[in-house]
Amino acid sequence: MATIVQQVYAEQASGSASQTITLSQALSTGSTVVVLTGFGRTGGTPAISSVVNNGTANTYLQAVGAAASQTTANPRMHTDIWFCDNVNAGATIVTVTFNTISATTSFIGVVEFLSTMAPSIVEAGGRVGTTTPATGGSVTIVGGELMMSCIIVASGSVSSVDSPWSALSGAITFMVATYDGAAAGTYAPTYTLSGNVRWASSSAEADFTSNVPGASNILLKKVT
């Protein structure tokens, strides 16, 4: 059985090339950590350069296919999902480094799971757009997994995500939504935005989480 150990969320004002989040407790030996993140830049193609912990040799991998970059105009929005399986214990900080100084507020959501399979994330997808509702990144699952998705908008807000995806609504510019235990198929969340604005979205499925009680209650969100 996999167990949710902790979930934390942070945002940071523009002007930095990285963002650090302090965990609510030190990471536990053997757990899996999933990091969902988003930021914007002026010019060029935004990307996440690395995700690291303090004081441990944990190696974070990008979920292949998750990255999404909206580059039609400035600020150029970006979302991505990184993860680390079988972590070494002791880390209390997660640092995400961008490939340039962030021109917008940046965001990090972190979920730690205990007793997971490895590799935990084997399917991911990214998508960008300029209209509402926004169809986020899609994933194809064999059935029963937990799907996680995030979206960032260049302006305005994300007001809701369609059921059975689960997230809180509000005047927010970054949202994480989840969907647990769906049947086999291809899925993508539908986010309602405050208007036709540029957005980027990343999604991934976690193989281990069909055994997570109440996984659909995982929520990472921030009212700005």
Beta strands, then each sheet from edge to edge (+ up, - down):
strand 1: 3-12
strand 2: 18-22
strand 3: 32-41
strand 4: 48-53
strand 5: 61-62
strand 6: 68-70
strand 7: 76-84
strand 8: 93-98
strand 9: 106-114
strand 10: 121-129
strand 11: 134-135
strand 12: 139-141
strand 13: 146-153
strand 14: 158-161
strand 15: 174-180
strand 16: 185-187
strand 17: 190-193
strand 18: 199-206
strand 19: 220-221
sheet 1: 1+ 9- 3+ 7- 5+
sheet 2: 1+ 9- 3+ 7- 6+
sheet 3: 2+ 8- 4+
sheet 4: 10+ 18- 13+ 15- 19+
sheet 5: 11+ 17- 14+
sheet 6: 12+ 16-
end
